[in-house]
Every structure is written in C-alpha cells, then in structure tokens.
Amino acid sequence: MSTVPADETFTVLDVGGTTLRVGGYDPRTGTLSGVRRMPVDGMHRTPGAPVPVLQQRLMEQIVREVAAHTGGRPPRALGVAFAGPISAAGLILAAPTVWGRRGDPLPLGELLTARTGAPAVVVNDLTAAAWRYAATEPGDFCLLTVSSGIGNKVFRGGEVLVDADGHGGELGHWVCDRSPDAPLCDCGGRGHLGAVASGRGVLAATRRAAREDGSAFRSSRLAALCDGRVEHIDNRAVARAVRAGDPFTTEVLRGTLAPLAQAITGVFASIGVCRYILMGGFALAVGEPYRRMLVAELRRLGCFGLGPEQIDAMVSLGVADDDHGLIGVGRLLAGRTPVPSSQGAS
C-alpha cells in the first residue's frame, strides 16, 4: 500500500444545495481538520440567475475557499463531493439543488486543476459518502440520503453502481405522484420522490396539512413549537414534534414515507440489496422515529422472501454528522493520488 508524506493532507470539499464545506483530510488517520462551512453561491442566493453565471460563481467560490484553506499554497490534491450526477470523466451533468435548470455539463475537475495546479477528483456526494461506509460495512449496501433532496447509491462488489454517464442512484427523481398538481421538484419535474419525501417535501406537506386542518394543528405539539403560526413551521420544529410523539406531525411524515418505502422495495426486488443506511440532515434530525416509521411501511408493503425481523434489520441510521462527503472523497483521493517517488511505497 502506498504511503503519504506525514505533513501533507488533501483538501476536500462538499458542495450541497445550500452549504459548501471545505477542510483537510489526513489519509494516514482518516480524520478531518480545519473544516469550515459557508452558503453555496447558487440559485438559492441569487434566484433567477442564468445557469452559466451560477456555474462561474460557484467555480470562483471554490477557488477562493481552497486558497483560504491552504493559506494560498497550492493544495496537494483536491477532492470534491458534489450534489448532482457526475460522469466518469468528472463532468457535472446536472445540479438541480445548486443551479436548478439543466445547463451545459461543467468540467469542474479540469477547471480546478487548471486554476490550482493540483489534481482534482470530482464525484457525486453520495458516491463519496458510500466510500466512507465501505470502510466499515462488511457487505453490499444502499445509502439513502433524506435532506433538501433525496438520493441513493448502491455499493456492491467493491464499487458504486453508476455507469460512465453518471446514471444510477437518483431515486429522488423517480416519479411517484402523477397528479397534475403534484409537488414541483428542484429539477423542474413534478411528482418526483425528492419533492414528496425530502425534508423540503415534508415541510411543504406539513404546512398544507396545518392549513387544511387548523383545529388539529392548533392542538398539536408542533403548533406549540411554532407559536401556532403555519409560516413559522420549519424542519427543525417538524423533527422535534415527531421525536416528541406528536400525532399530527407524525401522521404527515408517515404519509410521505409511503413512496420512499416503495422505492426501497423496488431496489430490493431488482438487485437484492438487504442493507439500507439512512443519512441526510432531515432523516438524522428525526432519528430513530424516522427509521421505525420507514420500517413499518416496508413491513406493510412486504419485501419478498423476508420476514418482519429481517426487514427491521435492513434499515439503520448513519453517523450523525455531515462529514460523509468530505471523508468519502478523502478516501477516494488516498486511493487515486500517486505518492511522490521520493517517498517510496509499502
């Protein structure tokens, strides 16, 4: 196995729909250092800006943050975990939560190498996260994230299952609601799983339910957390209410979990993966109640050939931090970045 100079770390970034994180990854210990976070300069900061403008702004923001992290010195190598489908060549094919509408593919890795002089690896954020869990999971698994959107990646046979064009692991864009007034997804489509069952989807569903059944809302724990005002409902309050056992909020969440459970049964029935790890800010904020309700939906639907206890064991919560992409892309860099010849190999 290759060794890495003791005084060198990789510069790693995680670019999500609302937040950019940058830090250092030590490949000897697998630990992070100097992690900073800031808002992504994307569509949520400048609604309506053209996609090429948003792409250029994001590029400049990444270059600035890398320079700030390294003190202006060239980084040894860059790893970027990005919220969108990525081709094997490192092209960002789409970024629904970052710049919304589909623009021209962005060769982010090539651009970063040209701007910083450092080799750059760019992968989907869930692909990166899968490599984090691959270090501890004994077999195949499917990683599911429930945050501002929904995504998944299957890790099987030592690899993440995506093709050369980045296809695979986009359950969030499965159309689960074909009604004409289905919720609108960030990508512009309607009725996508991510628009229904993500943190944003649950928030929208909760606000709708509160308006439609004002009496039930006013008597709920959620109303007490939000001063009885629908416009004050946010995901933090939703998670707190569910953890407290509030019937009103729990029932709304349960309704959004039905299509997610259907998607999981589809993955199980098609390729036989029996291990599902939940991550993402919203799912982890709700915690064990979220896992239990999802398992209940899976039991109701049934997974062919599995009993209730086996279905319960299928689903677990991931690590309760937001370091998945940073650690995962650091692990990828450690495997792909050559060691200087003066350091030798072991």
LINHU-V432066 format. One record per helix or strand of 3 or more residues. SS is the DSSP state (a for helix, b for strand). FROM is the first residue (numbers start at 1). LEN is the number of residues. Records with the same first field share a line. If there is no record, write none. Layout:
SS = FROM-LEN + FROM-LEN
This chain:
b = 10-6 + 19-8 + 31-9 + 77-6 + 119-6 + 141-6 + 150-7 + 276-4 + 315-3
a = 51-20 + 108-9 + 125-10 + 171-3 + 193-5 + 199-14 + 214-5 + 221-5 + 230-3 + 235-9 + 247-25 + 281-6 + 288-14 + 308-7 + 324-13 + 341-3
